[in-house]
Amino acid sequence: MPQRIVAGNWKMHGSRQFLAGFLASLTGDVLAKAGCEVLLFPPATLLPLLSAQAPDLGIGLGIQTVHPESQGAFTGEIAAEMAADVGATWTLVGHSERRQIFGESDADVALRALAARRAGLRTMLCVGESLAERQRGDAEAVVTRQLDAVLEALGDDLATGGIAYEPVWAIGTGETASPEMAQAMHAMIRGVLRRRSERLAEMPILYGGSVKPANAAALFAEVDIDGALVGGASLDPAAFLAIIRAMETHGNP
Ligand code: PGA
C-alpha cells in the first residue's frame, strides 16, 4: 500500500512573519498525529527556520528545486547538498512552473533528480500535460514521456520518492481535474511504474492542481490517488489542515 502524503508547495510566498503565524495556528501535535505524511516545500529562505521546528511538528521538509551540480559558479542556484545541509529531506523536481517559466526540459529534470539522489534527498517528481496537449489527445503520451525521462536515469532509486500528477491547466486556476479524470491518469502512471518494477508501483502518486478542502475528499476516495500536492490552499493553515483531515477520513485505507 503506497504511503499517503499531503504536501504543501508554498512557491515564492512566505516571510518569517508568515511562518510564525502559520506554525502558531498548528496547535499541539495535530500534524504528528495526522495519519499521513505531511510535507512542506517552503521557499529556500525559510528552510533553516522551519527545520528547527519541523521534526517536532511531524512535518517533512523539502526544497522546490535543486541545481544539477553540487557546487560551482551558478549564481542564484542552490545545490541539493545545500538543501540537505539545512534540513531538507525532499525536493520537488519538474514542477510545471520550472518546466514552463524556466525552460527545464525532461533531460534537465532527470539531471536534477540525479542530483537529489546524490545528496540523499527523496524526489517528488511532478508531471502533467498542458491544456493544448490534453485537447490534442496527447495527455497520456506527454506524462509517460516525462516519467520515462527520469525513470531511465534513476530506475528503481526513484521509488524512495513520489510522483505528483499536476495537469498544468488546473494549477492555480481554480479548475480541478474531476476525480475520475485524475484517477484515470493516476492508474496510467501506476501502470508505467509497474512495467518497470513492483517497487516503483508502490510509490505514492499525488494529485495537484487547485486542491482545496471542498474537493479533496472526492479526489482522495479514488483508488490510485495517494495524496495531494497543494499550492495556494497550503498557505492557509486552516485549509491545509482540512485537506489533511480529508485524507484521514476519505483516503484509501
Ligand atoms: P495550486 O498549485 O494548488 O495553487 O493549483 C499546485 C502546485 O502547483 O503544486
Residues whose N, C-alpha, C, O or C-beta is under 5 A from the ligand:
A	BS01	PGA	N9 A170 I171 G172 T173 G208 G209 S210 V211 L229 V230 G231 G232 A233
